[in-house]
Amino acid sequence: MLKLAGGISSRGYKVDLVLARASGSFLSEVPKHVRVIDLNASRSLLSLPALVAYLRREQPDILYSGLYTNIIALWAKRLAQVPTRVIVSERAPLSSHVKMDSSDYRVRLLPHLVQRFYPWADCIVAISKGVADDLVMNYGIPDDRIHVIYNPIVTPELCALAEAPLYHPWFEVGEPPVILAAGALTAVKDFATLIQAFAMAQQVRPVRLIILGEGGDRTKLEALIKQLGLDDKVQLPGFVANPYPYMKRACLFVLSSRWEGLGGVLIEALYCGVPSIATDCPGGPREILADGKYGQLVPVGDSFAMAQAIESSLTGNAIHPPAESWRPFELENVVDQYIHLFFSI
């Protein structure tokens, strides 16, 4: 959202970033020409009255919403009775999300809310064809209401960050190659399968594994690493603000997710030139890797197949991604598509 807001404002359009609560680690990264509107609500649902007031006061041409605010945005437009056009965006295959988090009543409500209120939107953006297909097949959204526009992943800032130095002993000359993964340490990312696959692959040749990110599954993953005797070969450094120097120096990047909306970290790895392996999960990985043209695809949750793919890459069969693999995800390309969409509706 920050990249998109900055890209659109750089074209001379006025952009407001309307937040239920203006807090969090990314607040300092809001582009300078983007105005922050703080609705000062403790949660998204409670921001509804303030959002209605904002719409009546400012009457923006477009209200673009994402994540859990989509239903709130649609309600606010209806209550405000303004001519603002509302675009909602779906960031993940909803059916997979519901299946993974079925114990949360709010998540169980989402399919009903989507079917009831998404028809109020002027149009719907899906961040991958996989996400769009999920809306059509499982929730009855007409495909002509959905526009697939990828997230803006590749930016000038990414280029500069990737060139930063990296001081880590595992990347010194003469050290074994390093496999990299990155993402929240949660069940959705399924790093347990990756660690099990790595345990098999490292028996064939010396190699190490670094998983960047933080999350609630840390204790489980650390226990698995210890159980498999991999303490000296696997590291979980936690959240790293700039992971791109790691990507540029890794021998292989692996995405082990059970589902993705798009898979931005996989695109970042392609941009950094590292050969990649990804699970063929619901969402965007197959699109990103062009059916295996730009990287290997393996079944979800299959540690043996993943180990075989890792061994194949380490023995000289790695697919080195060309520039065309990440071009569709460049910021300027994505901004062009959004501006065209805004004017077309």
Protein Blocks (a to p, Z undefined) as FASTA:
>chain_A
ZZmmmmmmmnopacddddfbagdjklmmgcfklccddehiabfklmmmmmmmmmmmnopa
bdcdehjllmmmmmmmmmnopabdcddddfbdfklmmmmmmmpmklmmmmmmmmmmmmmp
mbdcdfbfklmmmmmmmnopafklpccddddfbcfklmmmmmpccddfklgghiacdddd
eddddfklommmmmmmmmmmmmmpgcddddedddjklmmmmmmmmmnopmmmcccebjaf
blmlmmmmpmbdcdfbfbdfkopmlmmmmmnopacdddddehjklmmnonolnoccddeh
ilklmmmmmmmmmnopaccddfklmmmmgfklmmmmmmmmmmmZZ
